[in-house]
Amino acid sequence: MTRPITALRAFDLDGTAVVHIPMSNARGTYATFDAADYDRLRTLYPGAWRLNDNGSGKLYVRAVTPRTLGMNVNLAWEALQPGPGRIVRYRDGNRLNLRRSNLYVEEGKVRRRMLPAERAARAARAAARAGSPLAERTRKPAEARLADAGPA
């Protein structure tokens, strides 16, 4: 059974309407949104909003998508919708402060964790560029490698 989310509506020091949302998996932890963004995002993502580790120890505010169970979306990215090839950053470094005044967009590639096969392929390409013996061995055709080995 899901508990209803208690959104705490307030005004910022500059008079902007904000909403403080409790994180479902971190008792006593709240994320802060501009009220307009909160209302729009809540209709898109009605489920639980939680803190989620990115695998490097950084926590981000995420929501589970209603259409694909188990898929998380980064709510900072959803608030700004910057488009492909862009990254959302936090001015004050606080990933719980999701007000527009704290978020900005930066050009660049989003870093993601590489799979072991991708890591091995990248290492092979780097070795090939460096001209290592490993690269030479992998670039030669099989017949040439056999000829270099000598008679069997």
HELIX and SHEET records of a PDB file:
HELIX    1   1 ALA A   35  LEU A   44  1                                  10    
HELIX    2   2 LEU A   75  LEU A   80  1                                   6    
HELIX    3   3 PRO A  116  ALA A  130  1                                  15    
HELIX    4   4 PRO A  133  ARG A  139  1                                   7    
HELIX    5   5 ALA A  142  ALA A  149  1                                   8    
SHEET    1   A 4 LEU A   8  PHE A  11  0                                        
SHEET    2   A 4 ALA A  17  PRO A  22 -1                                        
SHEET    3   A 4 TYR A  30  ASP A  34 -1                                        
SHEET    4   A 4 ASN A  97  LEU A  98  1                                        
SHEET    1   B 3 TRP A  49  ASP A  53  0                                        
SHEET    2   B 3 LEU A  59  VAL A  64 -1                                        
SHEET    3   B 3 ASN A  72  ASN A  74 -1                                        
SHEET    1   C 2 ARG A  86  TYR A  90  0                                        
SHEET    2   C 2 LEU A 103  GLU A 107 -1                                        
END                                                                             
